[in-house]
Amino acid sequence: PLAAMHLQIDNIMQCRSPDDMRKLGGELLSGVRRATHMVNQLLRMARFEAQRQPAQEVVDLGEVVKACIGNFIPMAERKHIDLGMARAEPLQVFSDAEGLAVVFNNLLDNAVRYSPEGGRIDVSLSRSRDRAVVEISDSGPGIPEALLPRVFDRFFRASGPETGGSGIGLAIVKAILARESAEITLRNRGDGSGLAARVSFPLSGAAVT
């Protein structure tokens, strides 16, 4: 991102047309936003890796997920994407609410970013035996099966640069969930119309409602 920004600044300094300057200024602003997002993700990754086991409490999973969905409603509306809850069983887990918010924000960011104009994203909360399950299903292009094992690697991106991702988000998700005794799987939907991210947490004692 920094190399691209240097090039954009050089172009602006040589530009004489106000229209061209506005266009190049918009490109530079986009580059700054991408760099800022990457730095924030790197700082978040470093913080979670250095942090000891965080304080945990009984967390209402539905409240966390709904708050995260609310963060992405404006972005989804700009792309005319139908984003909402398809199923919401009342579930509680013994966990770190801040870490869970990072997990679902990253997964929803990917879903909205990769879903096309007029797409659909369904979020569901359900119980499967002794586990709480959150699934985020989008209508994007999916991921080639051969690349699925690599999507949690740092800086790996299954798509081109036009989507603006940093390639760090899923690595952060995996790091957080590993300390939560939680599991995440990504799979292409059977109807070939997108990707489904499934996160499951253990339910125990007072965390079951």
C-alpha positions in Angstrom: 0.0 0.0 0.0 2.8 2.5 0.8 4.5 1.9 -2.6 1.2 2.6 -4.3 0.6 5.8 -2.3 4.1 7.1 -3.2 3.3 6.6 -6.8 -0.1 8.4 -6.4 1.6 11.3 -4.7 4.1 11.6 -7.5 1.3 11.7 -10.0 -0.6 14.4 -8.1 2.6 16.6 -7.9 2.9 16.4 -11.7 -0.8 17.0 -12.3 -2.1 20.3 -13.7 -5.7 19.6 -14.4 -8.1 20.1 -11.5 -10.3 17.2 -12.7 -7.3 14.9 -12.9 -6.1 16.1 -9.5 -9.5 15.3 -7.9 -9.4 11.8 -9.5 -5.9 11.1 -8.3 -6.8 12.5 -4.9 -9.6 10.0 -4.6 -7.3 7.2 -5.5 -4.8 8.4 -2.9 -7.5 8.6 -0.2 -8.5 5.0 -1.0 -4.9 4.0 -0.6 -4.7 5.7 2.7 -7.8 3.8 3.9 -6.4 0.5 2.8 -3.1 1.2 4.6 -4.9 2.3 7.7 -7.0 -0.9 7.7 -4.0 -3.1 7.3 -2.1 -1.3 10.1 -5.1 -1.6 12.4 -5.4 -5.3 11.6 -1.7 -5.9 12.3 -2.0 -4.0 15.6 -5.0 -6.1 16.5 -3.2 -9.3 15.6 -0.2 -8.3 17.8 -2.4 -7.4 20.7 -4.3 -10.7 20.7 -1.1 -12.7 20.3 0.5 -11.0 23.2 -2.5 -11.1 25.4 -2.9 -13.7 28.1 -6.2 -15.5 28.4 -8.7 -12.7 28.7 -11.3 -12.4 31.4 -14.3 -14.4 30.4 -18.0 -14.2 31.3 -21.4 -15.5 30.3 -22.1 -13.7 27.0 -25.4 -13.4 25.1 -24.2 -14.6 21.7 -27.3 -13.1 20.0 -26.6 -9.6 21.3 -23.0 -9.7 20.1 -23.9 -10.9 16.6 -26.8 -8.4 16.2 -24.5 -5.5 17.2 -22.0 -6.6 14.6 -24.7 -6.9 11.9 -25.7 -3.3 12.8 -22.1 -2.2 12.1 -22.4 -3.4 8.5 -26.0 -2.3 7.6 -24.8 1.0 6.0 -22.2 -0.8 3.9 -24.7 -3.5 2.8 -27.3 -0.9 1.9 -24.8 0.9 -0.4 -24.5 -2.4 -2.3 -28.2 -3.2 -2.0 -27.4 -6.4 -0.1 -30.1 -8.0 2.0 -28.3 -8.6 5.4 -30.1 -9.9 8.4 -30.8 -12.7 10.8 -32.4 -15.8 9.3 -32.6 -17.7 12.7 -31.8 -16.6 16.2 -32.1 -19.2 19.0 -31.2 -17.7 22.4 -27.7 -18.9 23.2 -25.1 -18.0 25.8 -21.4 -18.9 25.9 -18.7 -18.5 28.4 -16.3 -16.2 26.5 -14.7 -12.8 25.9 -17.3 -10.5 24.3 -14.6 -8.2 22.8 -12.9 -11.0 21.1 -16.2 -12.4 19.7 -17.1 -9.0 18.3 -13.8 -8.9 16.4 -14.5 -12.4 15.0 -17.9 -11.6 13.7 -17.0 -8.2 12.5 -14.2 -9.7 10.4 -16.5 -12.4 9.0 -19.2 -10.0 8.2 -16.8 -7.6 6.6 -15.6 -10.4 4.2 -19.2 -11.4 3.5 -20.3 -7.9 2.5 -17.1 -7.1 0.7 -17.3 -10.2 -1.6 -21.0 -10.3 -2.1 -22.2 -8.7 -5.4 -24.6 -5.8 -5.8 -28.1 -7.0 -4.9 -26.7 -10.0 -3.0 -27.9 -11.7 0.2 -26.3 -12.5 3.5 -28.0 -14.7 6.1 -26.8 -15.0 9.7 -28.2 -17.8 11.9 -27.7 -18.8 15.5 -28.6 -22.3 16.5 -27.8 -25.1 18.9 -26.3 -28.4 17.8 -26.1 -30.8 20.7 -23.7 -29.3 23.2 -22.5 -26.5 20.9 -23.7 -23.0 19.9 -23.4 -22.4 16.2 -23.2 -19.2 14.3 -23.3 -19.4 10.5 -22.8 -16.5 8.1 -23.9 -17.4 4.6 -23.2 -15.1 1.6 -24.0 -15.0 -2.1 -20.5 -14.1 -3.2 -18.2 -16.1 -5.6 -17.0 -18.6 -3.0 -13.4 -19.8 -2.7 -11.8 -22.4 -5.0 -11.7 -25.7 -3.1 -7.9 -26.0 -3.5 -7.4 -22.6 -1.7 -9.7 -23.2 1.3 -7.0 -24.7 3.5 -4.9 -21.6 3.0 -7.4 -18.8 3.8 -6.4 -18.6 7.5 -2.7 -18.0 6.6 -1.5 -14.4 7.2 -1.6 -12.1 4.1 -3.1 -14.9 1.9 -5.9 -13.6 -0.3 -8.0 -15.8 -2.5 -9.1 -12.9 -4.7 -7.6 -9.9 -6.5 -6.7 -6.5 -5.0 -9.9 -4.9 -6.1 -11.8 -6.1 -3.0 -9.4 -4.1 -0.8 -8.8 -6.8 1.9 -5.6 -7.1 3.9 -5.3 -10.9 4.1 -5.1 -10.7 7.9 -8.7 -10.8 9.0 -9.2 -14.6 8.9 -5.8 -15.1 10.6 -7.1 -12.9 13.5 -10.3 -14.9 13.6 -8.5 -18.2 13.9 -6.2 -16.9 16.6 -9.1 -15.6 18.7 -11.2 -18.7 18.3 -8.2 -21.0 19.1 -8.1 -19.6 22.7 -11.9 -19.9 23.0 -12.0 -23.6 22.3 -14.1 -22.7 19.3 -14.0 -24.1 15.8 -14.5 -22.4 12.4 -15.0 -24.0 9.0 -15.5 -22.3 5.6 -17.3 -24.2 2.9 -18.7 -23.3 -0.5 -22.5 -23.6 -0.5 -23.9 -26.7 -2.1 -25.9 -24.6 -4.6 -22.8 -22.9 -5.8 -24.1 -19.5 -4.8 -21.6 -18.3 -2.2 -19.6 -19.2 1.0 -20.7 -20.2 4.4 -18.6 -19.5 7.5 -19.6 -21.7 10.5 -18.4 -21.0 14.0 -19.2 -23.3 16.9 -18.6 -22.8 20.6 -19.0 -25.3 23.5 -22.0 -24.8 25.7 -21.8 -25.7 29.4 -23.5 -25.3 32.7 -24.9 -21.7 33.2 -24.0 -20.9 29.6 -27.0 -22.9 28.3 -30.4 -21.3 28.0 
